[in-house]
Amino acid sequence: MNRTLSRALWIIAGALLVIAGVICLVNPDIALSSLAALFGIAMLFSGVVDIVVFAAGRRYMAGVGWFLVDGILTVLLSLFILCNQWFTVLTLPVVFGMWLIFSGITKFVNSFDLQRLGVRGWGWFTALGILLAVVGFLSFLNPLASMAAMAVMVGVYFVLQGIASIVRGCFSGRFWI
């Protein structure tokens, strides 16, 4: 896999996440009926892209181990969501919060690897990692929030995660050694 393909995959994954987020924000009632499936499919695609990029660029990219960790955790959570959709709807704040926290922490830690290697733009990953982890923590504070509010929170998260993936794609040329 070359730089252009990895960049394209991250940007496509980011665009799909942003689209899913906008759908949740614009139509929370529609999003509620299919939230678990939408959430699981978007997570699965995002995780698979991270794993594919790791597999293809592990020898040539800096900090790819964190891409693998983020990808594996995202795929595992997505499979759980897709196989247990009713349970997921009931426990969405917890599952959602776990994904946000895990993803935020891996992006935060990865940013310091990128800083150490002199990669420009590493601060964006630090900021996004902190923001994702904080939003994940906040989702645990009120697990009895209405489902409409949850659809909005998921929409915001998808948009943030999509932006993070697009930023990865834009800066991916800097990861290659």
Buried (B, 14 or more C-beta within 10 A) or exposed (E): EEBEBBBBBBBBBBBBBBBBBBBBBEEBEEBBEEBBEBBBBBBBBBBBBBBBBBEBBEEBBBBBBBBBBBBBBBBBBBBBBBEBBEEBBEBBBEBBBBBBBBBBBBBBBBBBBBBEEEBEBBEBBBBBBBBBBEBBEEBBEEEEBEBEEBBBBBBBBBBBBBBBBBBBBBBBEBBEE
